[in-house]
């Protein structure tokens, strides 16, 4: 049996069906495909319906999260996630646009990549610039996971005690710090 040295957290979502296949079934299919690669599925969250972000930009999303074990380095894992997205008809046409599948590597062990200053720059980027700019490099942990209920609520199912390596809070604590209005918009499917 292969020993997987690293743990990673992946946020999943989509808001466009593929033909007659629902978004939930796309997410299930993506988990299946990932399970056939060089990872071991440790946990999968419930599926949640969440409002489209930014508000009014499309149909509601279905979101989930998985915790995995892997021996792939972070960049290779990210490449694998992009390959799976492409296999499920993901097209990167518009930043934060509607999509069939989104797989975000939000954490890899307690790795900070590339550094704290870059994390802080992207975390603090104003919303209007977030909508226009995309980082040209891998950022870990995801610089805005602490602000996103659609990421934190599913992560709470699979890794409630994972501690953010920069902010020092657990997923459970980050989720509890969200405005109640953010949490009431998220419901199990």
VMD Tcl script that draws the C-alpha trace (Angstrom):
set ca {
  {0.00 0.00 0.00}
  {1.34 3.42 -0.97}
  {2.10 5.83 1.84}
  {0.97 9.36 1.03}
  {3.24 11.92 2.66}
  {1.23 15.10 2.18}
  {-2.32 16.21 2.88}
  {-4.16 18.66 0.65}
  {-7.55 20.37 0.76}
  {-9.45 20.97 -2.45}
  {-12.54 23.13 -2.87}
  {-14.92 22.01 -5.60}
  {-17.77 23.75 -7.33}
  {-19.70 24.36 -10.49}
  {-22.85 26.05 -11.71}
  {-23.27 24.79 -15.27}
  {-24.50 21.30 -16.13}
  {-22.78 19.24 -18.79}
  {-25.62 18.33 -21.12}
  {-28.13 16.36 -19.02}
  {-25.60 15.75 -16.22}
  {-26.24 17.83 -13.11}
  {-23.48 19.81 -11.43}
  {-23.63 17.45 -8.44}
  {-22.96 14.50 -10.74}
  {-20.07 16.39 -12.33}
  {-18.52 16.85 -8.88}
  {-19.01 13.15 -8.09}
  {-17.39 12.27 -11.42}
  {-14.43 14.54 -10.73}
  {-13.88 12.92 -7.34}
  {-13.96 9.52 -9.03}
  {-11.43 10.58 -11.64}
  {-9.14 12.09 -9.01}
  {-9.37 8.86 -6.99}
  {-7.94 6.99 -9.98}
  {-4.80 9.17 -9.98}
  {-1.90 9.53 -7.56}
  {-4.04 10.61 -4.61}
  {-6.01 8.95 -1.84}
  {-9.38 10.40 -0.95}
  {-9.47 10.93 2.83}
  {-12.85 12.66 3.15}
  {-15.56 14.29 1.07}
  {-17.96 16.91 2.34}
  {-21.67 17.12 1.84}
  {-22.78 19.00 -1.25}
  {-24.02 22.55 -0.72}
  {-26.03 24.99 -2.79}
  {-24.46 28.43 -2.63}
  {-25.27 31.75 -4.27}
  {-23.27 32.65 -7.35}
  {-20.26 34.84 -6.57}
  {-20.22 37.66 -7.35}
  {-23.96 38.00 -6.77}
  {-26.12 37.99 -9.88}
  {-23.44 36.66 -12.23}
  {-25.13 33.33 -12.94}
  {-26.99 30.32 -11.52}
  {-26.34 29.13 -7.98}
  {-23.38 26.84 -7.41}
  {-23.03 23.40 -5.96}
  {-19.93 23.33 -3.74}
  {-18.07 20.62 -1.86}
  {-14.59 19.94 -0.51}
  {-12.28 16.97 -0.32}
  {-9.29 16.12 1.83}
  {-6.71 14.00 0.08}
  {-3.38 12.32 0.66}
  {-0.82 12.70 -2.10}
  {2.82 12.37 -3.05}
  {2.46 14.86 -5.89}
  {4.21 18.18 -5.29}
  {1.79 21.14 -5.15}
  {2.35 22.35 -8.73}
  {1.86 18.85 -10.16}
  {-1.29 18.45 -8.08}
  {-2.59 21.76 -9.43}
  {-1.83 20.58 -12.99}
  {-3.79 17.38 -12.28}
  {-6.75 19.45 -11.04}
  {-6.66 21.54 -14.22}
  {-6.58 18.37 -16.36}
  {-9.65 17.00 -14.56}
  {-11.44 20.34 -14.99}
  {-10.72 20.21 -18.73}
  {-12.02 16.63 -18.91}
  {-15.30 17.95 -17.51}
  {-15.63 20.73 -20.11}
  {-14.14 23.55 -18.01}
  {-13.15 26.50 -20.16}
  {-11.18 29.38 -18.67}
  {-12.79 32.23 -20.59}
  {-13.68 34.75 -17.88}
  {-12.35 35.28 -14.37}
  {-15.05 34.20 -11.92}
  {-17.28 33.22 -14.82}
  {-19.81 30.42 -14.88}
  {-18.24 26.96 -15.05}
  {-18.94 23.29 -15.25}
  {-16.23 22.45 -12.72}
  {-13.84 24.36 -10.51}
  {-11.19 22.52 -8.49}
  {-9.15 24.82 -6.24}
  {-6.13 23.66 -4.31}
  {-6.73 25.68 -1.14}
  {-4.13 24.15 1.17}
  {-1.22 21.73 1.03}
  {0.01 20.62 4.46}
  {0.99 23.87 6.19}
  {2.84 25.20 3.15}
  {2.95 28.94 2.49}
  {3.75 29.49 -1.17}
  {5.51 31.53 -2.40}
  {5.76 33.64 0.79}
  {3.76 35.56 3.41}
  {4.15 38.94 1.66}
  {2.64 37.60 -1.58}
  {-0.17 35.91 0.35}
  {-0.94 39.21 2.13}
  {-0.91 41.18 -1.14}
  {-3.51 38.87 -2.72}
  {-5.55 38.57 0.49}
  {-5.83 42.35 0.75}
  {-6.43 43.05 -2.95}
  {-9.60 45.18 -3.39}
  {-12.58 43.34 -4.91}
  {-12.53 45.31 -8.16}
  {-8.90 44.24 -8.74}
  {-9.62 40.65 -7.66}
  {-12.15 40.47 -10.49}
  {-9.55 41.62 -13.04}
  {-6.24 40.17 -11.86}
  {-5.21 36.56 -11.55}
  {-1.99 35.47 -9.90}
  {0.59 34.09 -12.28}
  {1.83 31.64 -9.68}
  {0.59 29.08 -7.21}
  {-0.56 30.68 -3.95}
  {-0.98 28.56 -0.83}
  {-3.01 28.66 1.22}
  {-5.68 30.23 -1.00}
  {-5.47 33.92 -0.09}
  {-9.20 34.44 0.43}
  {-10.46 31.12 1.74}
  {-11.08 32.76 5.13}
  {-13.61 35.10 3.51}
  {-15.63 32.54 1.58}
  {-18.42 30.61 3.19}
  {-18.83 28.52 0.05}
  {-15.30 27.20 0.70}
  {-15.24 27.12 4.51}
  {-18.58 25.38 5.12}
  {-17.63 22.32 3.02}
  {-14.07 22.39 4.43}
  {-15.56 22.28 7.92}
  {-17.02 18.87 7.00}
  {-13.64 17.38 6.01}
  {-10.99 19.30 7.96}
  {-12.52 21.32 10.81}
  {-9.25 21.33 12.76}
  {-6.92 22.25 9.89}
  {-5.07 25.37 11.06}
  {-4.34 28.20 8.64}
  {-0.53 28.53 8.65}
  {-0.60 32.34 8.51}
  {-3.80 33.32 10.31}
  {-3.40 30.66 13.02}
  {-7.11 29.80 13.12}
  {-8.80 26.48 12.38}
  {-11.39 26.03 9.65}
  {-14.01 25.79 12.40}
  {-12.88 29.16 13.83}
  {-12.69 30.83 10.40}
  {-16.19 29.60 9.60}
  {-17.53 30.87 12.94}
  {-16.06 34.31 12.19}
  {-18.09 34.71 8.98}
  {-21.15 36.96 9.05}
  {-24.29 34.93 9.78}
  {-25.81 36.30 6.56}
  {-23.06 34.50 4.58}
  {-23.78 31.19 6.31}
  {-27.58 31.29 5.97}
  {-27.24 31.44 2.17}
  {-25.50 28.03 2.14}
  {-27.66 24.93 2.35}
  {-27.05 21.17 1.89}
  {-28.27 19.80 -1.44}
}
mol new
graphics top color blue
foreach p $ca { graphics top sphere $p radius 0.5 }
foreach p [lrange $ca 0 end-1] q [lrange $ca 1 end] { graphics top cylinder $p $q radius 0.2 }
display resetview
